[in-house]
Amino acid sequence: MPPRPLFRTACLALLLSLAGCAASPAPRTGANDAPALLLVSIDGLRADALGRGDTPTLDRLAARGARAQWMRPSYPALTFPNHFTLATGLRPDRHGVVHNTMRDPALGRFVVADAAAARVPGWWQAQPLWTGAERAGLVTGVWAWPGASAPIDAIVPRHFHPFDAAVPLDERMDRIAGWLAGPPPTRARFVAVYLEQVDKAGHDFGPDAAPTREAIRRVDAALGRLLAAVDTAGIAMDVVVVSDHGMAAVPEGHYLAVEDMAAMEEAEVVSVGQVVGLAPRPGHEAQVQARLLGRHPHYQCWRKADIPARLHYGSHPRIPPLVCQMDEGWNALPRQTVARRNAEGSHDRGAHGYDPDAPSMRAVFLASGPSFVAGKVLPPFDNTDVYPLLAHLLGIAAQPHDGDARTLLPALREP
């Protein structure tokens, strides 16, 4: 046998030759005996939230495994687009979930609060990880992850719970532990969990406020409860923790009325907030474009074909003809909403959806367990790179994706 360093190098080179620039590592051998895989998303958790004394569970996982300096969200830096990117490895421009609010000529309108729309398979134009795992014969479980409520190719996770903010955190963790540590015929090999508490607190109070830090502590403790239950059951498990995006502070009064950007008789407003989508009405295209295109005091607008290439966004038919990106800390909302909030003296004190390269938008990635080396710190990478790693850990073939399989190989133990 060649010396150990050379052997390691040869193995990595073999994996890379199989992977190619944007493929997946070869599925691991002995997949039936491999550890279970738990994927946890903490919505709105900024990369700089770790190591401040609020996250003992996450910090312990990072010390025992690998973590990224930060992870770059896909554009737009919103919840539904990025969760489906993490599950498919495709950017929103390719998987079709182009915003939290969108319009499709055949399907109508999609908003995140519409649970019925989320169950329509046509909105989700790619195969998520749980579908591929079930197709390969693995038992999966999903708690509230966006996209999991719709059957893809008539396949749904074996265990599933829809989003329900009323279910207490400890109850969620105990039920998920039951999926992972149940009897072998129904024991989940892969579980994906979505947790919303940090994002909600960040919107309500701001990313650095005391209630937001308390939400981080509660979620961290709940994850510790889940890991302890699985460990007590003697289940070997890899854990990958991510967030979909960070959170920026929104000062009071940092609102624009979207009607001041384009009158309702001139354009349909497809989406509001931080990434504003507008579709000029017939006969009004020229004046709407003349008014909007280019730089403004608190936002910038492009034709969809002219969106900067680094954002990888603008070709999908669901993206409206004009897209305006708000500056960090600014939101565009309907005038009625702005007036109501001003009258109430209330406003969002935190928001996301800003430029994914902004430090405030940086997301979390950490991974720990039998498959990962300890103490590895990875340079920043795009969140499209997570999917090929997860497929490799499950021993399944990855679908075509936009990630780079080589990015996370240094986090793995020797092949």
N, C-alpha and C positions, 0 to 999 in steps of 0.2 A: 504493500500500500504506500502511496506517496506520502510525504510529510503532511501533517494535519493542516497547516495553512494552505498548502497547495491543493489538498483535497477539498477544502472549503471553497477555495477560489474556483476550482473545476466544477464543483456542484452549482455554484452561483452562475457560472458562465453557461452551463447546460440549461438552467432555468431561463436565463435571458434569451438564449437562442431559440427556446421553445416559445417564449412569450412574444417576442417582437416588440416593436415600439409601443403599440397600444393594444396588446392582447393581454391574456391573463397568464399567471404562472401555471405550470402544469398542475392539474388537480393532485392533491397529496395522496400518497399511497396509504393503504390501510385505513381508508376513510371510515369504515364501520367501527373501528376502535378509537377514532379520534375524539378529542374532547368535545363537549357541547359548546355551542357558541351563543353568547348573549351580546346583543347589540342594543345599547341604550342611547337615546337622544335626549339631551336636556335642552329644550328649546330656549334660545336666547342667552345661553351661557357664554360670556366672553372669555377669550383665551387668557386674559389677565386676571380672571377670577380665581384661578388656582393658586395655591401657595400663600394665601392671605390669612389662613387660620379658619376659614369657613368650610373647608373641604377635606377633612382628614381621610375619608374613604377614598376619594379620588386621588389625593396626594400619595396615599399608600399604594394604590394601583399603579400610579405613574412610576414610583420608585422601584417597584418590583418588575416593571415591564418597560414599555416604550411610550414616549409621548412626542408630540410635535411642538415646536415653538409656537406655531399656530397653523390653522387650516383655513384656506381661502374658500369662502362660499362661492357658488355659482351665481350668475346674474339672472334675475334679480334676487337680492339677498332677502328673500321672503320664505315663509315656512313651508308651504306646500311644494313650490318648485324645488327647494333644496332637499326636502325629505325624499322626494321621488328620485332626485339625482343620486342621493346616497344609496337608495335601494336598487338602482339600475346602472349606475355609472355613466349615464347620459346627461348632457346638459339640458336645461329646460327648453332650449331652442329645438332640441331633437326629440325629447320624450313628450312634449306637448303640454305639460303643466307650466304654462308660461307666466303665470301670476296667481296670486290668491283669488283674484277675480278676473274672469276671462269670458270671452264670447266665442261660440262656434256656430257656423251657419246651420249645421245639421242638428246640433245638440242643444242650442240655446245658450243660456247664461249659467255660469258656474260661480258660486261664492262659497267660501269655506264653511259658512254656517249652515249650508244646505246639505243635510245628511243624505237626502234622497239623490241629489246630483252626484255625490261622492260614490254612490253604489252603481253608477252607470259605467260599464266597462269602457265605453268609447272615449271617456276623458283621459284614460291612462293608456298611452300608446307605446308601452314597452313592457317587457317581462320583468317584474321585480324579483328580488332574490328568493323570497319565500315560494313563489311559483316554481322557479327552477328547482328548489330543494324538494318540494313536494313531488314534482315530476320525477325526480331522481329517487323517490321512495323514502325521503327523510320526513320525520314528523316536525312540523313547525308550529310556532305560536306567535301571534302578533297582538300587542296591546296598543290600539289607537293610532298606529303609524299611518300617516296619510297615504291613501292608495290601497290599503289592505281590505277595505270593505267591499270592493268591487271584484267579482270573479274574473280572472284573466285566463282565457281558454278553458272556462268552466272550472277552474281550480281555485280553491280558497285555502287559507291556513287551517290546519287541523284544529288548532285552538285559536280563538279570536275574541277580542272584546273591543267594541267601538269606543270612540271618545266619550267620556262621561266625567266631567269635572267633579261631580258629586261623590265619586267613589274615593274614600280616604286613601292616602298614600300607603299606609301600612296594609290595608286590605288588598290593594293592588299587588304589593310585593308578595304577600302570602299566596295569592292566587297564581301569580307567575312562578313562584317557587314550586307550586304544585305541578305546573306544566313541566318544569325541568327535572323534578325529582319523583315524578309519578311512576307507575308500573311500566315496564319496558314497552308493551305494545302501544302505549299512548305517550310515553316520555318524549318530550320535545328535544330534538337535536339542535334546532336553531330557534331563538326567540328574539324578536325585535320589540322594543319598548319605547314609547313616546311619553315624555313628561313635560307638562306645560307650565308648571308653577313659576319657574324663574322668569319666563317670558312675560307672563301676566303681571308679575310684580314690577318687572323692568318697565313695562308700558305705564303702569299706574304711578310709579314713584321715581323712576329713573334708575340707571344701571348701578349707581354707587350708594343708593339710599339704604337706610337701615332695614326697611321691610324686604328689600330685594336680597340683601345679604342673609336675612333670616330665611327667605325662601330657598336660597342656595343651601343653607345648613340643613333644612328639613329634607330636601331632596337627597343630599349626601348621606344623611342618616338613614333614609329609607333604602337607598342602594346598599348601604352596609347591612341592613336587616336582610335583604334578599341574598346577598353573598354569603352571609353567615348561615342561612337556612340551607342553601345549596351545598355548602361545605360540610355542614352537619350530616347531610344525606350521603356524603361520600362521592359526589358527582364531580368529576374532573371537567373544568370549564375554562374556556377562553372568554375574556370580557373585552369588548371594544366600546368605548364611550366617546360620543361625538356631540357636537351641537350643530345646528343648522346655520347659525349666524350669530353675530354679537348683538350689541345694543348701544345706541348713542343717546346722549341727553338731548332733550327738546326744551329749550327755554320757553317760558310763558310768552304767548303772543306770536310765536313763530308759525303762523298759519297763513295760507293764501286761500282765497275762495277760487275754486276751479273754474267758476263762471267768469272770473276775470281773465283767465287764460284763453278761453274760447266760449262764446255764447252758445246756449243750448240749441238755438235755431241753426247754428252754423256747424256744430259737430256733436257727435255722440261721445259721451265720456264713458269709456269702457272700464277704466280702473282709476282709482284715486289713491292718495297717500303719498308715498315717496317715489313710486314709479307710475307716472300718469300716462294712460293710453287714450288716444283720441282718434276718432274716425270722422273726418270731415264729411258733411252731408253733400249729396250731389249739387253741383253748382256753386259750392262754397270752398272748394279745394284751394284755389289760388289765394284767397284772402286769409284763410286760416293758416296756411303755410307761411305767407308773408309775415303774419303777426307772430307766429310761434318759433319758427326755425332760428336756431342760433342761441347765443348766450343772453340770459336775463339776470336781474339782480340776485335771484335765489334759486334759479334752475336753468337747465339747458335742454333744448329740444332738437330731435333729429327725425328725419325720415327713417323708417325702419331699415332701409337698405344702407343708411349712412351711420348707423350706430357703430361706435369704435370697435375695431376687430377684436381687441383684447377682451371684450365682454361676451363674445361668442353668442350673439343674440341678434335676431332680426329677420330670419328666413321663414320661421314657422307661420302658417296662415292664420293662426290665432292671435299673433301679435298685430295690434292695430297699426294703421299707416303711420301715425305719429307717436313718438314716445318721448316723454319729458322726464328727466331725472332731477329730482330735488336735491339741493345742497344739503349736507349733513345738518341735522337739527331743524329742518323745515319740512312741513307737510302741506299738501294741497287737498282740501276737503270741500264738499258742497257748502255753499254760503249759509244754508239753513243750519247745518251742523256747527259751523264756526260760530254763528250768532248764538246758538243754544249754549255752547260751551263757554263763550264769553259771558253770557248772562249768569250761568251757574258758577262762574269762577273756576271751572274745571278744565283740564286739558291733559293729553298724554304727556308724561314727563320723560318718556323714553320711546324710541322708535328704531326700526331697522329698515332695510330696503335701500340703503345708500350704497355708494361705490364700494364694491367688494374688496378693493385694495385699501380702504380706509382702516386704520388700526382699530377703530370701534367695532368694525364688522368681523374681526377675526374670530374664528370658531375654534372649538376644542377638539383635539384628537388624543386619545390615549388607549393603550392596549396592554393587557396583562394576562398571564396564564401560561400553561405548559408550552404553548407554541412560540412564546416571545422571549427575547433576551431581556435581561434586567438592566435598567439604568441607561437605556438608549434614548438620546434626544435627537429627533429628526428635524431637518430644516423645513421651512414652510412648504406646503404643497396644496394642490387643488383637491376639492372634495370628490371629484370624479375618480380619484385614485383609490378610494376606499373599497369600492365594489369589487375589483379584481382580487383584492386581498381576502375579502369575505368569501368569495366563491372558492378561492384556493383552500381556505380553512375548512370549508364544508366538503371539499373533494368533488365539486361539481364543475362542469364546464361553464365558463362565463359566456353570456351573450355579448354581441358586439357592443362596445362601449367607448367612451371618450377618455378613459383613464390611462395612466401609464403604470403597468404592472411592476415596473422596476422600482418605483418610488419607495414602496414599503418593504421590499425584500430585506433591507438591513435590519428591520425590526424582528425578523424571524430567527429562530434558532437554526442550527445547521440542518440542511435537508437530510 
